């Protein structure tokens, strides 16, 4: 059974930075694309960023391009989301997710989800 556990959320002022981490267990982490999604109050969950199993060519939502960076450390079974120049509209619960099929690009179907970590950006 795949388990994803996020950490690193918190309260930060606008313009600040946070780094989210997600540790995966239950299967060979390096074979699967990973992603981050978020859900703000009263809104649907939306895609933030993804990274292929190979680690190359990450994919970002337009709203975070140039500010967020997704990366992975296969030795630690961990995917990260570095968030810089945070804005109030980045306030949301952030979820780590994993594709169900191996060797994916990060643009496929995400079948496994973590419990989420709250990010709150104050003005």
ZAMARGU-4260 file (C-alpha; in steps of 0.2 Angstrom, whole numbers, plus 5000, padded with zeros to 4 digits):
<rodrens>
0) 5000/5000/5000 | 5007/5017/4995 | 5008/5030/5009 | 5012/5048/5006 | 5016/5060/5021
5) 5017/5078/5019 | 5026/5091/5030 | 5033/5108/5030 | 5017/5118/5029 | 5014/5133/5040
10) 5010/5152/5042 | 5021/5164/5032 | 5021/5182/5027 | 5018/5187/5009 | 5034/5187/5000
15) 5041/5173/5011 | 5046/5155/5007 | 5042/5138/5012 | 5048/5120/5007 | 5036/5106/5008
20) 5041/5088/5009 | 5032/5072/5005 | 5039/5055/5010 | 5033/5040/5000 | 5033/5022/5006
25) 5025/5006/5000 | 5033/5004/4983 | 5049/5009/4972 | 5048/5028/4973 | 5060/5031/4959
30) 5049/5023/4946 | 5034/5034/4948 | 5030/5052/4944 | 5025/5063/4958 | 5015/5079/4960
35) 5008/5093/4971 | 4990/5099/4971 | 4981/5112/4982 | 4964/5116/4988 | 4959/5133/4994
40) 4944/5136/5005 | 4928/5135/4994 | 4937/5130/4978 | 4941/5114/4969 | 4958/5105/4971
45) 4970/5111/4957 | 4986/5105/4950 | 5002/5114/4956 | 5017/5105/4949 | 5023/5088/4944
50) 5039/5079/4941 | 5042/5063/4930 | 5049/5047/4936 | 5066/5052/4928 | 5066/5069/4937
55) 5067/5079/4920 | 5056/5092/4913 | 5044/5096/4928 | 5027/5104/4924 | 5020/5119/4933
60) 5003/5128/4934 | 5004/5145/4926 | 5000/5153/4943 | 5016/5146/4951 | 5029/5146/4937
65) 5044/5155/4941 | 5040/5155/4960 | 5039/5136/4964 | 5051/5122/4961 | 5047/5104/4962
70) 5061/5091/4965 | 5064/5074/4970 | 5077/5064/4980 | 5075/5046/4976 | 5088/5040/4989
75) 5076/5048/5002 | 5059/5043/4994 | 5055/5061/4995 | 5048/5074/4983 | 5049/5093/4988
80) 5040/5109/4983 | 5050/5124/4986 | 5039/5139/4986 | 5046/5157/4985 | 5038/5174/4984
85) 5022/5167/4992 | 5006/5177/4989 | 4990/5177/4999 | 4981/5167/4985 | 4993/5153/4988
90) 4984/5149/5004 | 4978/5132/5003 | 4980/5114/5009 | 4994/5106/4999 | 4993/5088/4994
95) 5006/5076/4988 | 5001/5064/4975 | 5008/5049/4965 | 5004/5042/4948 | 4998/5025/4948
100) 5007/5019/4933 | 5026/5018/4932 | 5038/5028/4922 | 5025/5042/4919 | 5028/5060/4914
105) 5018/5068/4928 | 5004/5072/4917 | 4994/5056/4919 | 4982/5050/4933 | 4987/5052/4951
110) 4980/5038/4961 | 4988/5040/4978 | 4986/5055/4989 | 4993/5061/5005 | 4983/5069/5019
115) 4988/5087/5015 | 4998/5101/5024 | 4991/5118/5027 | 5000/5133/5020 | 4993/5150/5025
120) 5000/5166/5018 | 4997/5182/5027 | 4998/5200/5021
</rodrens>
